[in-house]
Amino acid sequence: MTISVVIADDEALIRSGLQLMLESQPDLRVVAETDNGLDAVDLASSFRPDVILMDIQMPRLSGIDATRRVTSRDNPTRVIMLTTFGDDENIYDALQAGASGFLLKDSRPEEVINAIRAVAAGEALLSPAVTKRLVDQFVATTSRPEVSDRYEFLTDREKEVLSLVAEGLSNQEIADRLFVSFSTAKTHVSNVLTKLGLRDRVHAVIFAYQHGVVEPPAETE
């Protein structure tokens, strides 16, 4: 299966470098590129790509605002944010806008390529370190509400799977923990996302901590 990609970055050198990198892969195809966020929204509607590589800082419309518009529509496109800044506020805002991942522009080529493949497949694109920073940000800024009504539609097994996803476990690790097959674990994760109305695993982590499904990690001295 070929993964279609749109590149949105206001630096021509970055765009051309990414295009050369991606088109060297037989399963990746760049269908369009742009230097501003407003056009990125239009391209998402026109091409409905699998993935957009979206710069955070762009003219006409910021990458975060563009991501919010793309993901709020009936569009299967997933967004990976690109930035030269790795601060917590950008991570928080990008994921809240609906981004499925976060990459620094100085990431190695194989990291970018693997990230696109992972996000296109619905996997998370957050390292454990970034996940901890994200959780810490929620704990510091968000009150602990009652558990969402959507959570009650999950079976006991699916609730268990959601907790494991929130711990950062992969499908294979979930399968090993629950003594089930990989395909069974993958099906459980898919059911959790569908029932909760979530785009991907990253937002399952956000849901779990935001709604008090799991407790934040204890502070260490």
C-alpha positions in Angstrom: 0.0 0.0 0.0 1.3 3.5 -0.9 1.1 6.2 1.8 0.2 9.6 0.4 1.9 12.6 2.0 1.5 16.4 1.9 4.4 18.6 3.0 3.6 21.9 4.6 6.6 24.0 5.6 7.5 27.7 4.8 11.1 26.8 4.1 11.6 25.7 0.5 14.9 23.8 1.4 13.0 21.8 4.1 10.2 20.9 1.6 12.6 19.8 -1.1 14.7 17.8 1.3 11.7 16.0 2.7 10.3 15.3 -0.8 13.6 13.7 -1.9 13.8 11.7 1.2 10.2 10.4 1.1 10.2 9.6 -2.6 13.2 7.4 -2.3 10.9 5.0 -0.5 8.7 2.7 -2.6 5.7 2.9 -0.3 5.7 6.7 0.2 4.4 9.3 -2.3 4.3 13.1 -1.9 1.1 14.3 -3.6 1.4 18.1 -2.8 3.4 20.7 -0.9 2.8 24.2 0.4 4.5 27.0 2.3 1.5 28.1 4.4 -1.1 26.7 6.8 -4.2 27.9 4.9 -3.2 26.0 1.8 -2.4 23.0 3.9 -6.1 22.8 5.0 -7.2 23.1 1.3 -4.8 20.4 0.2 -6.0 18.1 2.9 -9.6 18.5 1.6 -8.5 18.1 -2.1 -6.1 15.2 -1.8 -7.2 13.6 1.5 -3.6 12.3 2.1 -2.8 9.7 4.6 -0.4 12.0 6.4 0.5 15.7 6.5 4.0 16.8 7.7 3.0 20.1 9.2 5.4 22.9 10.3 4.2 24.6 13.5 5.3 28.1 12.4 3.9 29.1 9.1 2.3 32.2 7.5 -1.4 32.8 6.9 -2.3 30.1 9.4 -0.2 28.4 12.0 0.4 24.7 11.8 -1.5 24.1 15.0 -4.5 26.1 13.8 -4.3 24.3 10.4 -4.1 20.9 12.2 -7.2 21.8 14.2 -9.2 22.5 11.0 -8.0 19.4 9.2 -8.8 17.0 12.1 -12.1 18.6 12.9 -13.5 17.7 9.5 -14.6 14.3 8.2 -11.1 13.6 6.9 -8.9 10.5 7.5 -5.7 12.5 7.3 -3.3 12.3 10.2 -0.9 15.1 11.0 2.7 14.9 12.2 3.9 18.3 13.5 7.4 19.4 12.5 9.3 22.0 14.5 12.7 23.2 15.6 11.4 23.6 19.1 10.9 20.7 21.5 9.2 22.6 24.3 6.3 21.2 26.3 3.8 23.9 25.2 4.2 23.0 21.5 3.7 19.3 22.3 0.6 20.0 24.3 -1.0 22.4 21.9 -0.2 20.3 18.8 -1.7 17.1 20.3 -4.8 19.0 21.6 -5.3 20.3 18.1 -5.5 16.7 16.9 -2.0 15.9 15.7 -1.0 12.3 15.8 2.7 12.9 16.3 5.5 15.3 16.9 8.9 15.4 15.2 11.9 17.8 15.5 13.2 19.0 12.1 16.6 17.6 12.9 15.3 14.1 13.2 17.2 11.5 11.3 15.7 10.5 7.9 14.9 7.0 9.1 13.0 8.5 12.1 10.9 10.6 9.8 10.1 7.7 7.4 9.3 5.3 10.2 7.1 8.0 11.8 5.0 8.4 8.7 4.5 4.7 8.4 3.6 4.4 12.1 1.1 7.3 12.1 -0.5 6.1 8.8 -1.0 2.7 10.5 -2.7 4.4 13.5 0.2 3.9 15.9 1.4 6.4 18.4 4.3 8.7 17.7 5.5 9.7 21.2 8.5 8.4 23.0 8.0 7.4 26.6 9.9 10.6 27.6 7.5 12.8 25.6 4.5 10.9 27.0 5.6 11.6 30.5 6.0 15.3 29.7 2.6 15.3 28.2 1.1 13.6 31.2 2.9 16.0 33.6 1.4 18.9 31.6 -2.1 17.6 32.0 -1.6 16.9 35.7 -0.4 20.5 36.2 -3.1 22.3 34.1 -6.2 20.1 34.0 -8.7 19.3 36.8 -9.7 15.7 37.2 -13.3 15.3 35.9 -15.6 12.5 36.2 -15.0 9.6 33.8 -16.6 10.2 30.4 -19.8 8.4 29.7 -18.1 6.9 26.6 -15.8 5.0 28.9 -18.7 3.0 30.2 -19.4 1.5 26.8 -16.1 -0.3 27.0 -16.0 -3.9 28.1 -13.8 -4.8 31.1 -11.1 -6.1 28.8 -11.2 -2.9 26.7 -10.8 -0.8 29.8 -7.8 -2.9 30.7 -6.4 -2.4 27.2 -6.9 1.4 27.5 -4.9 1.5 30.7 -2.1 -0.4 29.0 -2.1 1.9 26.1 -1.9 4.8 28.6 1.2 3.2 30.0 2.8 3.4 26.5 2.6 -0.3 25.7 2.7 -1.4 22.0 0.2 -3.9 20.6 2.8 -6.6 21.0 3.5 -5.7 24.6 -0.2 -5.6 25.3 -0.6 -9.1 23.8 2.2 -10.4 25.9 0.8 -8.8 29.1 -2.7 -10.2 28.5 -1.5 -13.6 27.1 -3.5 -13.0 23.8 -2.4 -13.0 20.2 -1.1 -9.8 18.5 -4.2 -9.6 16.2 -6.5 -9.9 19.3 -4.6 -7.1 21.0 -4.8 -4.9 17.9 -8.5 -5.6 17.6 -9.1 -4.5 21.3 -7.1 -1.3 20.7 -9.1 -0.6 17.5 -12.4 -1.2 19.4 -11.3 1.2 22.2 -10.5 4.0 19.7 -13.8 3.5 17.9 -16.0 3.4 21.0 -14.3 6.5 22.5 -14.3 8.4 19.2 -10.5 8.8 19.2 -8.3 9.2 16.2 -5.3 7.2 17.4 -3.3 5.9 20.4 -1.9 9.2 21.3 -5.3 10.6 22.0 -6.2 7.5 23.9 -3.4 8.4 26.3 -4.7 11.9 26.6 -8.2 10.6 27.2 -7.1 8.2 29.9 -5.3 10.8 31.9 -7.6 13.7 31.2 -10.6 11.7 32.4 -9.0 10.1 35.4 -9.1 6.6 33.9 -5.5 6.0 35.1 -3.6 7.9 37.8 -0.5 9.9 36.8 2.9 8.5 37.7 4.0 9.2 41.2 6.6 11.9 41.7 10.1 10.6 42.2 12.6 12.3 44.5 
